[in-house]
Amino acid sequence: MNIPAASATTQVAPAALESRTRDRILQVISERGPITAATLALDLGLTAPAVRRHLENLEDAGLIAAHEVASSVRGRGRPARSFVLSDAGHQGLESDYDHLATEALRFISQESGEGAVRRFAESRVAELEGRYAAELAAAGTGTAARVDALVGALTRDGFAASARPVGEPGSTSPFTGIQLCQGHCPVQHAAREFPQFCDAETDAFSRLLGVHVQRLATLAHGDHVCTTFVPTSTGIPTSTVAGASAAPSTTPTSVTTTPVTTTAVSPTEGSTR
């Protein structure tokens, strides 16, 4: 009996499926890292062996990095490992437009000075702030509700945002609040060289949320996620919230905050909404 040879389409299909699965895993790690293989398998509906195989390939390719999950409970066996994107993994999500944008910003800086770059960054963030203000205003005056609305808006714009509470609920400690994380940054490549984008975004978050937030870590500086601490130990003044719903100025005022130690709010901890 003659068995028909596999067609080119049949041969290529498994490779395409494998590639799409790796891309999905890479995207989830970008959005939710650090994340374990078990959680990835559960979220993506894949078997644990299949996920581990893809993780090994991604790790061998230098696109992800593994970390042991910190646990206060000692048990037998090897500690579970969690995964985050490496620098190469983040760069793999970037496009040629990122490089073109950076070249344009260098030209602006050389021709008109760093002040021009700062004004451009503020103008760009002001556009986002204007769109987000109405959504946060509709969420009310509660900090948690406004952060949740901000997470939704950021995720819709490609920042892969998430948030989780930190500290003791109801505590008046300055370390009690919400950790806002962004697993992806559309302007990460440019922000590595021009931190004005990170500064402008942080100031906008403060205005939108009505509290002085503090940026603890950034993708642009080599961290696996952008982490912003939002204090909840103090209420949001009604006047501040009303002001945030208006169209923002393109020249925001700098925010001065008291440094928050990363021992209380670690930028390397996992972030799941």
N, C-alpha and C positions, 0 to 999 in steps of 0.2 A: 504494500500500500504506500502510495506516495503522500507524504505529509507536506502540505504547503509551507513554504518558507515564510517566516514572520515578515510582515511588511515593514517598511521604514517607519510608518506611523506607529505600529505596535512597538517597535524597538525604542522609539524616541519617547513615547508616552510615559513609561516609568521614570525616565530621567527628568522629564518636565514636572511630574508629580513630586519627585524628590526635591527638586529645586523650589517648588512652591511651598512645600512643607518647611524647608529650611528657612525660607523667607518669612513665613508665618511665625516660626519660633523666634527668629531674630527680632521681628517686630514686637512680639509680646515681651521679650527680654528688655527691649528698649523702653517699653511703656511701664513695665512692672518690676524691673530688676532692682535689687537682687531677688531672684526667684529660683526655687528648687526644681529639679527634674520632675518630682512627683506632682507639684502644682501645675507645671507646664502640661504634663500628660493629662491631668484632670480637666484643665481649662480648654485644651485643644481636642479632647476626645481621642487621644492617641495612646498606644500602649507604652508602658515605661521603657521597655527595651528599645522601641523605635525612637523615643525622645532621647535616650542616652546616646544612641548611635549618632543622631544629628548633633547633639551637643559636643560629642567627641570630635566630629568633623569640623564644627564651627570653632572649637577651641584649637584644634590643630592648624586651622587657617588663620588663627590670631584675631578672629572677629569677636570673641567673647573671652571673659576671664572668670575664673572660679574663685569663690571665697567660702571658707567654712562658716556655717551659720552659728552665731553665738547663742548658747543656751545655758540657762542656769541649772538645768536638770542634767545630771550626769547619767549616762546610760552606756550599755555595752555597744560594741561595734564602732565603726568609723562615723565621725560627725557628718551630718548632711552638708552638702555643698550647695551654695546658691550661685547664680550666674548674673553677670552684668555685661554690658557691651564694653569692649575695649576701645581705645582711640581709633583703631583701624575699623572697628565695627561702626562707630559713629560716622566716620568719614565715608564708609560705604553707603550710608543713607543720604549722603550729600549729592548734589548734582553739579554739573559744570557751571550752572548759574551762580553757585556760591563763590566759586573762584572769580568769576567775572565781577560779582558785587564787591568782593574784597579789593580787586584791582581798581575799581571805580572809587572806592573809599580812600584808597591810598592816594589817588590822583587828587581828590578833594582836599585831603589833609595837606598834601604838598603845595597845592595851589592857593588854598584859602585858610589853612591852619586847622588845628584840632578843634577849635571852637565851632567850625562849620560842620565837622563830623558830629559833634555833640548836638547841635541844633537839628541836624538831620535825624539823629536817633530819637530825639524828643518828639519831633514831628511825626515820625513813623509810629511811635508808641501812643501818641495822642490820638491817632486814628483808631487804634484798637481800644483805647480807653473810652472814647466816645461811644463806640458800639457796645462795650460791656456795661457801661454805666446804667443804662436802662434796665438790663437784665438783673443787675445787682440791686437796683432800687426796688424792683418788683419782689425781690427775695425778702425784703424787710430790713430791720435794723440788727438782727442777730448776727454775730460774727460767723458762727458755724454755717448759717444759711447762706450768707453772702460768699463765704469761701466755696461752698458747694456750687453756687451759681458761677463763680469764677472758674472753677475746675471744668464745668461743662463748656463754658465759652472757650477756654484755652484748648481743651481737647478737640473741639470742633475745628479750631484753627491749626491743628497739627502739632500741639505741644505735648501730647500724651500726658496730661496732668492727672494727679491723684492727690488725696489728702487723708491724713489720719490724725487723731488727737494725740497729744503728748502731755505728760505730767498728770497730776491728780485732778479729776473733774471737780469743779467748784472751788478749787484752791485759789488763794490770792497770790500764790507764788508767781514771780515774773517768768518762771520757766514753764508755766502751764499755758498751753495754747494748741495750735494746729500746725502740723508740718505739711506745707504745700510743696509738692514735688512735680517737676516737669522732666519726663523721661526723654524728651526730644526737643530740640530747639531748631527751628527753621533757619535761624541766622547764626548758628553756632560757629561756623567757619569764620565769619566776619568778626564775631564777638571775641574770638581768641586774640585778635590783633587790636580790636577796638572795644574796650570794656564799657564805653559810653552806652552801648545798647543794653547791657546788664543793669547799669546804674539807672537809666531812664525807665526800664521796666519795673525795677524795685520801687522807685518813687511812685509810679502809676499804681502799683498794688497798694501802697500805703494810702493813696488818695481814694481808691475804689473801696477799700475795706474800712477806712476811717480810723485806722490804728497804724502806729509806726512798726512796720515789718522789718525783718532783718534777713538779708541773704547770707546763708551759711556756706553754700557750695554752688559751683556752677560747672556745667559741661565745658564751657569755654576754658576753664582753668584746669581741666583734666579729671574732674570728678565724674562719676558715672551717672549723676542726676543733678539737676538744679534744685536746690533745697532752700525754701524760704520759711522762716519762723513767723507765725502770726499769733501774737499774744491774745489771750481771751480773759485775762484776769481783770481787765477793766472794760467797762461798757463803751459803746460807740455813741458819741454825742449826736443828737438828732440833727444839729446844724451841720455837722461834718458829713453825715450821710446825705443830707439834702444837697450839699455842695458837690458831692461826688457824682450826683446824677446829672449835673449840668455838663455842658461841653467843656473838656479840660483845656487848660492853657498849653500852648506848645512850648512854653518855657517854664517847666515845673520847678517848684522850690525844692531844694535839697532836703532830705530827711536825715535828722541826726538821731541816732539810737544808741542805747547802752549796749555794749557787746554782750552777746549770749554765748556762753561756753558750749562747745560741742559735746561735752560730757553729759549735758542734760538733754540736748537735742542733737543726736548724731546724724550728720548728713549721709552716712554710709548705711543707715538702717533701711530696711525694706519699706516700700511705700505702696500700699494697696488701699484703694478707695473703699 
